[in-house]
Amino acid sequence: MHIPVLLKEMQEALAIRDGALYIDATFGGGGYTRAILEQANCQVIAVDRDPEAIQRAEQLKAQYPDRLFVFQGVFSDLPSIVEKVPVEKVDGVVFDFGVSSYQIDTPERGFSFRFEGPLDMRMSGEGESAADIVNTYSEEDLANVIYTYGEEYRSRRIARAIVELRKVKPIQTTLELANLIKSRVGGRPDAQHPATLTFQALRIKVNNELIEIERGLKFAEDFLSTDGRLVAVTFHSLEDRVVKSFLRQKSVRKQKQSRLLPGEKVPSPPSFHDLYPKGIAPSETEISANPRSRSARLRAAVRLPAHKDGESHA
Ligand SMILES: C[S@@+](CC[C@H](N)C(=O)[O-])C[C@H]1O[C@@H](n2cnc3c(N)ncnc32)[C@H](O)[C@@H]1O
């Protein structure tokens, strides 16, 4: 069971209405898609990279055969997915990044250091797994992954411990890795499990998550109709930074052209109006009902009219 996070806030930000077409690019357990379909007589294109999420979406489709379209794919596939529908523009795109409770609570998927399972972490079940990375990357590359995607200050010590253990035997399971970090590198001052940030880093690397977010946001810029809404829910600072800097770059600028320095390029006209420059966090009530929501943040923006020179579709 996955409890949708910031659900009411998402519905409000998406400005759901009859006759509109929305994309839920992270179907997961379908909480967002279901709420959108229930709120208005609209249509939803539901996408997820995880075949198990797609099975759940197909079940929901039985209830909404004419209003729900289901596709397996990643954010980079969104342009080709809308071509298949086919549509040229959509009225809203919603992303709820990260993993679903279905994924994190299934030991065989290998996302969690709380359960024993294969060190996998592939949302789509394809490509390089976390075990492949841990057992084949050089010590320096491992440290870089753990530092860049986990912001783990002990990345070098963790990478060294991994390389020393794998000389004896490959690291195959979640608990082998979690226990290694705990025993060799020890606890953290912030009382997080010592393996938390390493697991986050491996998951982001395995699923190419940050690049995918950038591509998803660019898709929204290119395919939203005027007044269409972009809604993005993030779960940690790295994800949030990508969304925040995209919106800052693409939103109405305070800077005036007259203040440009000589030789400085005139910035391209804005494509979005940022609805909540500070983002929206869950209420205390939501956090106590669903502690997993505590680090979530919702950002949303309205698509401004595209400019005649087509700059926003570059
Ligand atoms: C937090 S869950 C979404 C939960 C959903 N909003 C709900 O209410 O049930 C995130 C989902 O996004 C999917 N996902 C993550 N990155 C993706 C990507 N780049 N492309 C497609 N799906 C992705 C995951 O497989 C997961 O099912």
The ligand as an SDF file (V2000), in Angstrom:
LIG
                    3D

 27 29  0  0  0  0  0  0  0  0999 V2000
    6.6130    7.8940   -5.2160 C   0  0  0  0  0  0  0  0  0  0  0  0
    6.0630    6.7540   -6.4140 S   0  0  0  0  0  0  0  0  0  0  0  0
    4.6190    7.5190   -7.0720 C   0  0  0  0  0  0  0  0  0  0  0  0
    3.4030    7.2900   -6.2340 C   0  0  0  0  0  0  0  0  0  0  0  0
    2.1130    7.7570   -6.8520 C   0  0  0  0  0  0  0  0  0  0  0  0
    2.0490    9.1970   -6.9870 N   0  0  0  0  0  0  0  0  0  0  0  0
    0.9170    7.2820   -6.0520 C   0  0  0  0  0  0  0  0  0  0  0  0
    0.1010    8.1110   -5.6220 O   0  0  0  0  0  0  0  0  0  0  0  0
    0.7720    6.0670   -5.8640 O   0  0  0  0  0  0  0  0  0  0  0  0
    7.2180    6.9820   -7.7060 C   0  0  0  0  0  0  0  0  0  0  0  0
    7.0190    6.0960   -8.9180 C   0  0  0  0  0  0  0  0  0  0  0  0
    7.7260    6.7140   -9.9890 O   0  0  0  0  0  0  0  0  0  0  0  0
    8.3430    5.7460  -10.7710 C   0  0  0  0  0  0  0  0  0  0  0  0
    9.4980    6.3960  -11.4180 N   0  0  0  0  0  0  0  0  0  0  0  0
   10.5850    6.9150  -10.8260 C   0  0  0  0  0  0  0  0  0  0  0  0
   11.4070    7.4390  -11.7400 N   0  0  0  0  0  0  0  0  0  0  0  0
   10.8160    7.2720  -12.9390 C   0  0  0  0  0  0  0  0  0  0  0  0
   11.1720    7.6210  -14.2870 C   0  0  0  0  0  0  0  0  0  0  0  0
   12.3080    8.2460  -14.5760 N   0  0  0  0  0  0  0  0  0  0  0  0
   10.3110    7.3130  -15.2750 N   0  0  0  0  0  0  0  0  0  0  0  0
    9.1340    6.6770  -14.9940 C   0  0  0  0  0  0  0  0  0  0  0  0
    8.7520    6.3140  -13.7510 N   0  0  0  0  0  0  0  0  0  0  0  0
    9.5780    6.6130  -12.7410 C   0  0  0  0  0  0  0  0  0  0  0  0
    8.7220    4.6560   -9.7930 C   0  0  0  0  0  0  0  0  0  0  0  0
    8.8400    3.4140  -10.4540 O   0  0  0  0  0  0  0  0  0  0  0  0
    7.5640    4.6960   -8.7960 C   0  0  0  0  0  0  0  0  0  0  0  0
    6.5740    3.7550   -9.1340 O   0  0  0  0  0  0  0  0  0  0  0  0
  1  2  1  0
  2  3  1  0
  2 10  1  0
  3  4  1  0
  4  5  1  0
  5  6  1  0
  5  7  1  0
  7  8  2  0
  7  9  1  0
 10 11  1  0
 11 12  1  0
 11 26  1  0
 12 13  1  0
 13 14  1  0
 13 24  1  0
 14 15  1  0
 14 23  1  0
 15 16  2  0
 16 17  1  0
 17 18  1  0
 17 23  2  0
 18 19  1  0
 18 20  2  0
 20 21  1  0
 21 22  2  0
 22 23  1  0
 24 25  1  0
 24 26  1  0
 26 27  1  0
M  CHG  2   2   1   9  -1
M  END
$$$$
